[in-house]
Amino acid sequence: PEGDQQESDGQAERWFRCRLNQDRPSLTKKFCEATWRATYYTISLCTGLAVLYNKPWLWDLRKCWVGYPQQPLQTSLLGYYLVQFSFYCSLLISLPFDVKRMDLPEQLLHHLVTLVLIGSSFCLNCLRIGSLIMFLHDVSDCLLEAAKMFTYPKWQKTCDTLFITFSAAFLVTRMGIFPCKIIYNTYYYSMEIYQPFFGYYFLNGLLMALQLLHAFWSYLIIRMVYRFLLCGTMEKDLRSHSEASEDEVAHREMTQKNSTVDPQPNRPAVTRRTPV
C-alpha cells in the first residue's frame, strides 16, 4: 500500500539522517583541530624567527648561494628541517581522517610537493633557501588557523579581523614575496654563479607547482574578501574555502543514498516515444 511505502521511506530517511549526524565531525573536534594547528604554526613561526634572525641570507637572499654547495650544516637548521618534515608527514597521514574538505586534492598535492621540496632541498644542500620558504609559509598559516579557531565559538568580530589580516598576509607573502624574491633568486640569480644542473630544474619545478597552488587559493580568498566587503561580515566561516559545508555534504550524501533506496517514488513512470 502507498501509506506503508511512505512510512518506510520516512524511516529510511530518518535512519540516513541519524547515520550522517554520527559521521559528521562535531564542533569540538573542529575546534581542537584548528587550535592545535594554530599552536603549532605559531610556535614554528617563532622558532623560524629565532633560527633565522641573525642569518645573513634572511636580509640578503644572494647570501643563500655563498659557498654553495660546500655550505656547512648548522644544527639549528637541521632541527628546523626535521620538525617541519615530521609535521607535514603527520598532515599527510591524517588527511583521510581530518574534517572533510572541498579542496582535498589540492591539499594532498600541496603536502606531497612540500615533503618532496623539503627532502630534495636537504639532499641538494639548499637549506638556506628552504628555511626561508618554510618561514614564509608559517606567517599566513598561523593566522588562518587562528581565524578558524575563533569561528567555531562564534567570535565573529575577532574572526573577521583575523580573516582580513590573513588575506593580506597570504597575498603579500605567497603572491608577492614568494615569486618575486624566492623563485627569482633560485631561478635567475643562482645561474649567475653556477651552471644549470638536474637539481636546479627539479627544485624550480617544485616551486612553480607550489606557486600554482598559491594562485588557486588566492583566487578563492579574493572571492571571500569580495563577499566580505559586500556584506560587511563573513557569510560563511573560513572553512568555506577549505572545508565542505555540512549542509552541502549532508544533502549530497542524502540524495545519493535515497536514490539507491527508491528513486523518485511518487513520480509516475514516463514513457519516451521513439521519433518516427
C-alpha positions, -999 to +999 in steps of 0.1 A: +000+000+000+010+036-006+008+045+031+032+017+041+056+027+013+057+064+025+062+052+061+091+030+051+106+059+031+103+082+061+120+056+083+148+052+058+153+089+056+154+093+094+180+064+095+202+080+069+199+114+087+210+098+120+238+080+103+251+112+087+250+130+121+271+102+136+297+106+108+297+144+109+326+158+130+314+178+160+323+215+166+346+203+194+366+182+171+369+210+145+379+235+173+405+212+187+420+205+152+422+243+144+436+250+179+465+226+178+474+236+142+473+273+152+495+265+182+520+246+160+522+272+133+527+300+159+555+280+176+570+272+143+569+308+132+587+319+164+612+291+161+620+300+125+624+337+135+648+326+163+668+304+139+670+329+111+670+364+126+708+365+128+714+347+095+728+370+067+706+353+040+674+364+057+682+400+048+702+394+016+689+364-004+721+364-025+739+351+005+720+318+001+745+308-026+777+319-010+800+288-007+774+265-023+774+235-024+800+232+003+779+250+029+783+236+065+752+220+080+741+240+110+725+222+139+697+248+142+687+245+105+688+207+108+664+207+137+642+232+120+640+210+089+633+178+109+604+194+128+588+207+096+593+175+077+577+155+106+548+179+108+539+176+071+543+139+073+517+139+100+494+161+080+496+137+050+489+107+071+460+122+090+444+138+059+419+110+053+407+112+090+405+150+092+374+172+087+360+168+052+374+195+028+363+207-006+400+211-017+411+177-007+430+170-040+448+204-037+457+197+000+471+163-009+491+178-038+504+206-015+515+182+012+533+159-013+550+188-031+560+203+003+575+170+015+594+164-017+606+200-017+619+197+019+636+164+012+651+175-021+664+208-008+680+189+021+697+165-003+708+193-026+721+212+005+698+241-002+688+245+034+692+283+034+666+289+007+645+261+021+644+276+055+632+309+041+604+292+022+591+274+053+593+305+074+574+325+048+546+300+047+542+300+085+534+337+085+499+333+070+492+297+081+491+307+118+467+335+111+444+312+091+442+285+118+436+312+144+408+327+124+392+292+120+397+286+157+376+317+166+350+308+140+336+278+159+328+297+192+311+324+170+335+352+179+325+369+146+344+402+150+376+385+160+372+361+131+366+389+107+397+408+119+419+378+117+405+369+082+414+403+068+448+401+084+453+366+070+442+376+035+466+405+034+495+383+047+487+355+023+486+377-008+517+396+002+538+365+011+525+339-014+518+361-044+544+389-038+575+378-018+575+342-028+575+346-066+594+379-068+621+371-042+623+333-036+616+320-071+636+348-087+665+340-065+665+303-073+657+306-110+678+336-121+704+347-095+717+311-089+725+308-126+747+339-124+770+319-102+766+283-113+757+263-144+723+246-146+721+210-133+694+185-126+687+197-091+682+232-104+654+222-128+638+198-102+638+224-074+624+252-095+598+228-110+585+221-075+585+258-066+564+265-097+539+238-088+537+253-053+531+288-068+502+274-089+485+262-057+491+296-042+474+312-072+444+289-068+440+296-031+445+333-037+416+333-062+393+317-035+405+342-009+398+372-031+363+359-037+358+357+001+371+392+006+347+404-021+318+389-003+330+403+029+332+438+015+296+435+001+280+420+033+302+436+060+307+402+076+316+367+067+287+349+052+304+316+059+333+308+081+368+302+068+360+266+062+341+276+031+373+278+010+389+247+025+362+226+041+330+213+027+299+228+043+279+204+065+247+211+046+263+205+012+279+172+023+247+161+041+225+170+011+248+153-014+251+121+006+214+120+014+205+124-023+228+096-033+216+072-006+179+080-012+184+074-049+196+039-041+166+032-018+137+044-040+145+068-068+116+092-073+089+070-056+060+094-061+066+103-097+049+082-124+070+065-149+073+084-182+075+065-214+097+082-240+084+079-276+108+070-303+105+095-332+094+081-364 
